[in-house]
């Protein structure tokens, strides 16, 4: 009996081990399917004639010295030289949905060794940029912690942190590739001091994500902050609309309402509203109705007093969950194209689950032939894919396209910045 029991235990252990291995392999496969599963060996592959034709056409009217991507994320895991931080929620199996999201980001960014996360992330990004025919400048975004109105930092409400010093160092290390936007939370006790410091370093942009960082844009307590930005000719790049990529408290989603930025705009502050508010709905207090954030964004863009200081970026606008309405309207509105700028929102273009050329083709933005060529570019370089896709797509009815100016430094936005 004892011998038989041991045999059963061994067989049971083997079955458990095999099942565990199978589950691990299945999980890894699913993460790669959702993420990117990109292979750096693809960088040596040559494009087909069809793909190369799209690439050449995309760059044909671009000034190499002016090409700019305004919206590129940097992430790190607190290696000593970076100081970047990611919430343990994204790395722990105790919160499976957070873990899955974290692993998808790791996969899409080409991370194979978490112990060297920071270096691999930047190395992968640099490699993608180096493969692009006309490289331009890519604006790296710092990201501050969540702060409460009383000035207390809330690590438990924060999902990640990217120090200003880190992105500044990266821009200094790769000046031919990168520029930067710092992130200074307005509720920090030293917010004004830090803004003035970075202005003295020549930094032009400040990044916000209110839904995930906790700032209330129409808070009267922020007037001095806005004044400091304006006096130093700094530009606010802020998320508007619903936030899905970074965890946000349900109540804080209301902070992405484009209408809340009237206070800053009324003071003459220049700002870029990211993603054109193309997700979710917010309350319009004047009508008492819930309205699509994109419509509220367009309402703000159409406000005469804001024509010189409000801009929008088209980052993430081609993701399948934002199609087709906002993209159609932005293509139609040639009168605001001089106030639109491009952003890739990297690494999101490398996440399979939000990218679908099939949906773009279904809605008539691209042809099936173009879809096949774009898929080829995606497998080799998702950053290049994002740019070429936006330059290829057209309005399904009128054929209208985004002009080259949308993808280059916007002089109306940056011209008065020292």
C-alpha positions as CSV (number, residue, x, y, z in Angstrom):
1,X,0.0,0.0,0.0
2,X,2.8,2.4,0.9
3,X,4.6,1.7,-2.4
4,X,1.3,2.1,-4.4
5,X,0.6,5.4,-2.6
6,X,4.0,6.8,-3.5
7,X,3.5,5.8,-7.1
8,X,0.2,7.7,-7.2
9,X,1.8,10.7,-5.6
10,X,4.6,10.7,-8.2
11,X,2.1,10.4,-11.1
12,X,0.0,13.1,-9.6
13,X,3.0,15.4,-9.2
14,X,4.0,14.8,-12.8
15,X,0.5,15.6,-14.0
16,X,0.5,18.8,-12.0
17,X,3.9,19.8,-13.3
18,X,2.8,19.1,-16.9
19,X,-0.4,21.1,-16.4
20,X,1.6,23.9,-14.9
21,X,4.0,24.0,-17.8
22,X,1.1,23.9,-20.3
23,X,-0.6,26.7,-18.5
24,X,2.6,28.8,-18.5
25,X,3.1,28.2,-22.2
26,X,-0.5,29.0,-22.9
27,X,-0.3,32.2,-20.8
28,X,2.9,33.3,-22.6
29,X,1.3,32.6,-26.0
30,X,-1.8,34.6,-25.1
31,X,0.3,37.5,-23.8
32,X,2.3,37.5,-27.1
33,X,-0.9,37.4,-29.1
34,X,-2.3,40.4,-27.2
35,X,1.0,42.2,-27.0
36,X,3.4,42.1,-29.9
37,X,5.8,39.2,-29.8
38,X,8.1,41.3,-31.9
39,X,11.4,39.8,-32.9
40,X,14.4,42.2,-33.2
41,X,15.7,40.0,-36.0
42,X,12.9,41.5,-38.2
43,X,15.0,44.8,-38.2
44,X,17.2,43.2,-40.9
45,X,14.4,42.2,-43.2
46,X,13.7,44.2,-46.3
47,X,10.2,45.4,-47.1
48,X,8.2,44.2,-50.0
49,X,7.7,46.6,-52.9
50,X,4.2,47.3,-51.8
51,X,5.3,48.2,-48.2
52,X,8.2,50.2,-49.3
53,X,6.0,52.2,-51.7
54,X,3.7,53.2,-48.7
55,X,6.8,54.2,-46.7
56,X,8.3,56.3,-49.4
57,X,4.9,58.0,-50.1
58,X,4.5,58.7,-46.3
59,X,7.8,60.6,-46.2
60,X,7.7,62.2,-49.6
61,X,6.5,65.6,-48.4
62,X,8.0,65.6,-44.9
63,X,10.8,68.0,-44.0
64,X,13.4,65.8,-42.3
65,X,14.4,68.6,-39.9
66,X,10.8,69.2,-38.7
67,X,9.4,65.7,-38.3
68,X,8.1,65.3,-34.7
69,X,6.2,62.7,-32.6
70,X,4.8,64.6,-29.6
71,X,3.7,61.7,-27.5
72,X,6.1,58.8,-26.6
73,X,6.0,57.0,-23.2
74,X,9.0,55.8,-21.2
75,X,8.6,53.2,-18.5
76,X,11.1,51.8,-16.0
77,X,11.3,49.5,-13.0
78,X,13.5,51.5,-10.6
79,X,16.9,50.4,-11.7
80,X,19.4,52.6,-9.7
81,X,20.4,54.8,-12.7
82,X,16.8,55.7,-13.6
83,X,14.6,56.0,-10.5
84,X,11.6,55.0,-12.5
85,X,8.9,52.9,-10.8
86,X,6.0,50.7,-11.6
87,X,3.3,49.6,-9.1
88,X,3.8,46.1,-7.8
89,X,0.3,45.4,-8.9
90,X,1.4,45.1,-12.4
91,X,4.0,42.5,-11.5
92,X,2.1,40.3,-9.0
93,X,-0.1,37.3,-9.6
94,X,-2.3,38.4,-6.7
95,X,-4.1,40.8,-9.0
96,X,-4.4,38.8,-12.3
97,X,-5.9,41.6,-14.5
98,X,-3.2,44.0,-13.4
99,X,-0.5,41.3,-14.0
100,X,-1.9,40.6,-17.5
101,X,-1.8,44.3,-18.4
102,X,1.7,44.6,-17.1
103,X,2.9,41.6,-19.0
104,X,1.2,42.9,-22.2
105,X,3.2,46.1,-21.9
106,X,6.4,44.2,-21.3
107,X,5.8,42.1,-24.3
108,X,4.9,44.9,-26.6
109,X,8.0,46.9,-25.6
110,X,10.2,43.9,-26.3
111,X,11.3,43.2,-22.8
112,X,12.8,39.7,-22.4
113,X,14.7,40.2,-19.1
114,X,12.9,42.1,-16.4
115,X,16.1,42.6,-14.4
116,X,17.2,44.9,-17.2
117,X,13.8,46.4,-18.0
118,X,14.9,50.0,-18.2
119,X,17.8,49.5,-20.5
120,X,15.9,47.1,-22.8
121,X,12.9,49.4,-23.1
122,X,15.1,52.3,-24.2
123,X,17.2,50.1,-26.3
124,X,14.2,48.8,-28.2
125,X,12.8,52.3,-28.7
126,X,16.2,53.6,-30.0
127,X,16.4,50.6,-32.3
128,X,12.9,51.3,-33.8
129,X,13.8,54.9,-34.3
130,X,17.1,54.0,-36.0
131,X,15.3,51.9,-38.5
132,X,13.0,54.8,-39.7
133,X,14.2,56.5,-42.9
134,X,13.5,60.0,-41.7
135,X,13.8,59.9,-37.9
136,X,12.8,63.3,-36.7
137,X,12.4,63.9,-33.0
138,X,10.4,61.8,-30.5
139,X,9.1,63.6,-27.4
140,X,9.6,61.4,-24.3
141,X,7.1,61.9,-21.5
142,X,7.9,62.0,-17.8
143,X,5.1,61.0,-15.4
144,X,4.6,62.2,-11.9
145,X,3.0,60.4,-9.0
146,X,-0.7,60.8,-8.0
147,X,-1.0,63.7,-5.5
148,X,-4.0,64.7,-3.4
149,X,-5.1,68.4,-3.1
150,X,-3.5,68.6,0.3
151,X,-0.1,68.0,-1.3
152,X,0.3,64.4,-0.1
153,X,1.8,62.0,-2.6
154,X,-0.3,58.8,-3.0
155,X,1.8,55.9,-4.1
156,X,-1.1,53.5,-3.7
157,X,-3.1,55.5,-6.2
158,X,-0.2,55.6,-8.7
159,X,0.5,53.0,-11.3
160,X,3.9,54.2,-12.5
161,X,6.4,57.0,-12.1
162,X,8.9,58.3,-14.6
163,X,11.3,61.0,-13.1
164,X,11.9,64.2,-15.0
165,X,15.6,63.7,-14.5
166,X,15.5,60.4,-16.3
167,X,13.8,61.7,-19.5
168,X,16.1,64.7,-19.4
169,X,19.1,62.4,-19.3
170,X,17.7,60.3,-22.1
171,X,17.2,63.4,-24.3
172,X,20.7,64.5,-23.4
173,X,22.1,61.1,-24.3
174,X,20.3,60.8,-27.6
175,X,19.9,64.4,-28.7
176,X,19.5,63.3,-32.4
177,X,16.4,61.3,-31.5
178,X,14.7,62.6,-28.4
179,X,13.2,65.7,-26.8
180,X,11.2,65.7,-23.6
181,X,8.2,66.8,-21.6
182,X,8.5,66.9,-17.8
183,X,5.6,66.0,-15.5
184,X,5.1,68.3,-12.5
185,X,1.9,67.6,-10.5
186,X,0.2,70.9,-9.6
187,X,-0.6,69.7,-6.0
188,X,3.0,69.1,-5.2
189,X,4.2,71.5,-2.5
190,X,7.2,72.5,-4.7
191,X,5.3,72.6,-8.0
192,X,6.0,76.2,-8.9
193,X,9.7,75.8,-7.9
194,X,10.0,72.7,-10.1
195,X,8.3,74.3,-13.1
196,X,10.6,77.3,-12.9
197,X,13.6,75.0,-12.6
198,X,12.7,73.0,-15.7
199,X,11.9,76.2,-17.6
200,X,15.4,77.4,-16.9
201,X,16.7,74.1,-18.4
202,X,14.9,74.9,-21.6
203,X,12.1,72.4,-21.2
204,X,9.0,73.4,-23.3
205,X,6.4,70.8,-22.4
206,X,4.7,69.6,-19.3
207,X,2.7,66.3,-19.3
208,X,-0.5,65.6,-17.4
209,X,-2.9,62.6,-17.2
210,X,-5.6,64.0,-14.8
211,X,-7.6,60.7,-14.6
212,X,-4.6,58.8,-13.3
213,X,-2.7,61.6,-11.5
214,X,-5.6,63.2,-9.7
215,X,-5.4,66.9,-10.7
216,X,-8.6,68.8,-11.2
217,X,-8.1,71.1,-14.1
218,X,-10.7,73.7,-13.1
219,X,-9.4,74.0,-9.5
220,X,-8.9,77.7,-8.6
221,X,-5.9,76.6,-6.6
222,X,-4.1,75.9,-9.9
223,X,-4.1,79.5,-11.1
224,X,-0.6,80.2,-10.0
225,X,0.6,77.0,-11.6
226,X,-1.1,78.0,-14.9
227,X,0.4,81.5,-14.6
228,X,3.9,80.0,-14.1
229,X,3.5,77.9,-17.2
230,X,2.3,80.9,-19.3
231,X,5.0,83.2,-18.0
232,X,7.7,80.7,-18.9
233,X,6.0,80.0,-22.3
234,X,5.6,76.4,-21.4
235,X,3.0,74.2,-23.1
236,X,0.7,71.7,-21.3
237,X,0.2,68.3,-23.0
238,X,-2.7,66.8,-21.2
239,X,-4.9,63.7,-21.6
240,X,-8.6,64.3,-22.2
241,X,-11.3,61.8,-22.4
242,X,-11.7,58.4,-20.7
243,X,-8.4,56.7,-19.7
244,X,-8.1,52.9,-20.2
245,X,-4.3,52.2,-20.5
246,X,-3.5,53.5,-17.0
247,X,-5.6,52.5,-14.0
248,X,-7.8,55.3,-12.8
249,X,-10.4,55.5,-10.0
250,X,-13.9,55.6,-11.5
251,X,-14.5,59.0,-9.9
252,X,-11.3,60.4,-11.4
253,X,-12.4,59.6,-14.9
254,X,-14.5,62.8,-14.6
255,X,-11.2,64.7,-14.5
256,X,-10.6,64.0,-18.2
257,X,-13.6,66.2,-19.2
258,X,-12.2,68.6,-21.9
259,X,-14.5,71.4,-20.6
260,X,-12.6,71.5,-17.3
261,X,-9.6,73.2,-19.1
262,X,-11.5,76.4,-19.8
263,X,-10.0,77.9,-16.8
264,X,-6.4,77.4,-18.1
265,X,-7.3,78.4,-21.6
266,X,-9.0,81.5,-20.5
267,X,-5.7,82.6,-18.9
268,X,-4.0,82.2,-22.3
269,X,-2.2,79.0,-21.6
270,X,-1.2,76.9,-24.6
271,X,-2.1,73.3,-24.5
272,X,-2.4,70.1,-26.5
273,X,-5.4,67.9,-25.7
274,X,-4.2,64.3,-26.3
275,X,-6.2,61.8,-28.3
276,X,-8.7,64.5,-29.2
277,X,-10.8,63.2,-26.3
278,X,-11.8,60.2,-28.5
279,X,-13.0,57.9,-25.7
280,X,-15.9,58.0,-23.2
281,X,-18.4,60.6,-22.2
282,X,-18.4,63.5,-19.7
283,X,-21.0,65.8,-18.2
284,X,-21.8,69.0,-19.9
285,X,-23.0,71.1,-17.0
286,X,-24.5,73.8,-19.3
287,X,-26.9,71.2,-20.9
288,X,-27.0,68.7,-18.0
289,X,-26.3,65.9,-20.5
290,X,-23.6,63.3,-20.9
291,X,-21.8,64.0,-24.2
292,X,-19.0,62.2,-26.0
293,X,-15.7,63.6,-25.0
294,X,-14.7,64.0,-28.6
295,X,-17.7,66.3,-29.2
296,X,-16.7,68.3,-26.1
297,X,-13.1,68.5,-27.5
298,X,-14.5,69.8,-30.8
299,X,-16.6,72.2,-29.0
300,X,-13.5,73.6,-27.3
301,X,-11.6,73.6,-30.6
302,X,-14.4,75.6,-32.2
303,X,-14.4,78.3,-29.4
304,X,-13.1,81.4,-31.1
305,X,-11.1,82.5,-28.0
306,X,-9.1,79.3,-28.0
307,X,-8.0,79.3,-31.7
308,X,-4.5,80.5,-30.9
309,X,-3.8,78.4,-27.8
310,X,-5.7,75.1,-28.0
311,X,-4.3,72.1,-30.1
312,X,-5.1,68.4,-30.3
313,X,-2.9,65.4,-30.9
314,X,-4.0,62.4,-33.0
315,X,-2.2,59.8,-30.9
316,X,-4.3,56.6,-30.5
317,X,-6.9,57.9,-32.9
318,X,-6.6,54.8,-35.1
319,X,-7.1,52.3,-32.4
320,X,-10.1,50.1,-33.2
321,X,-12.1,51.1,-30.1
322,X,-12.0,54.7,-31.2
323,X,-13.2,54.2,-34.7
324,X,-14.8,55.4,-36.9
325,X,-16.4,58.6,-35.8
326,X,-13.6,60.8,-34.4
327,X,-11.2,59.9,-37.2
328,X,-13.7,60.7,-39.9
329,X,-14.5,64.1,-38.4
330,X,-10.9,65.0,-37.9
331,X,-10.1,64.2,-41.5
332,X,-13.1,66.3,-42.6
333,X,-12.2,69.3,-40.6
334,X,-9.4,70.7,-42.7
335,X,-10.0,74.1,-41.0
336,X,-8.4,72.7,-37.8
337,X,-5.6,70.7,-39.3
338,X,-3.1,73.5,-38.6
339,X,-3.9,72.9,-34.9
340,X,-3.4,69.1,-34.9
341,X,-0.1,67.4,-34.1
342,X,1.0,63.8,-34.3
343,X,1.8,61.4,-31.5
344,X,2.4,57.7,-31.5
345,X,1.6,57.0,-27.9
346,X,4.3,54.4,-28.0
347,X,4.2,51.6,-26.8
348,X,0.5,51.4,-27.5
349,X,1.0,51.0,-31.3
350,X,2.9,47.7,-30.5
351,X,-0.1,46.2,-28.6
352,X,-1.9,43.9,-31.0
353,X,-5.2,44.0,-29.2
354,X,-5.8,47.7,-29.8
355,X,-4.5,47.7,-33.4
356,X,-6.6,46.4,-36.3
357,X,-6.0,47.3,-39.9
358,X,-8.9,45.1,-40.7
359,X,-11.3,47.5,-38.9
360,X,-9.6,50.4,-40.7
361,X,-10.2,48.7,-44.0
362,X,-13.8,47.7,-43.1
363,X,-14.6,51.4,-42.5
364,X,-12.9,52.4,-45.8
365,X,-9.9,54.3,-44.4
366,X,-7.5,52.0,-46.2
367,X,-7.7,49.4,-49.0
368,X,-7.1,45.7,-48.6
369,X,-3.9,46.0,-50.6
370,X,-2.7,48.8,-48.2
371,X,-3.8,46.7,-45.2
372,X,-1.5,43.9,-46.2
373,X,1.5,46.2,-46.7
374,X,0.8,47.9,-43.4
375,X,0.6,44.6,-41.6
376,X,4.1,43.8,-42.9
377,X,5.4,47.1,-41.6
378,X,3.8,46.5,-38.3
379,X,5.6,43.2,-37.8
380,X,8.9,44.8,-38.5
381,X,8.5,48.2,-36.8
382,X,5.3,49.2,-35.0
383,X,6.5,52.8,-34.5
384,X,7.1,53.2,-38.3
385,X,3.7,51.5,-38.8
386,X,1.9,54.1,-36.7
387,X,3.3,56.9,-38.8
388,X,2.8,55.3,-42.2
389,X,-0.8,54.3,-41.3
390,X,-1.8,57.8,-40.4
391,X,-0.2,59.1,-43.6
392,X,-1.9,56.5,-45.7
393,X,-5.5,56.6,-44.4
394,X,-8.1,58.7,-46.0
395,X,-11.7,59.7,-45.4
396,X,-13.8,56.9,-46.8
397,X,-16.2,59.3,-48.7
398,X,-14.1,62.3,-49.6
399,X,-10.6,60.9,-49.7
400,X,-9.4,63.7,-47.4
401,X,-6.1,63.0,-45.7
402,X,-4.0,64.5,-42.9
403,X,-1.5,67.0,-44.4
404,X,2.2,66.7,-43.9
405,X,2.1,69.6,-41.5
406,X,0.3,67.6,-38.9
407,X,3.4,65.4,-38.6
408,X,6.0,68.1,-38.3
409,X,6.9,70.7,-35.6
410,X,3.9,73.0,-35.3
411,X,5.2,76.6,-35.5
412,X,1.9,78.0,-34.4
413,X,2.2,75.9,-31.2
414,X,5.9,76.2,-30.6
415,X,6.8,79.4,-32.4
416,X,6.6,81.7,-29.5
417,X,8.4,79.3,-27.1
418,X,11.9,80.3,-26.4
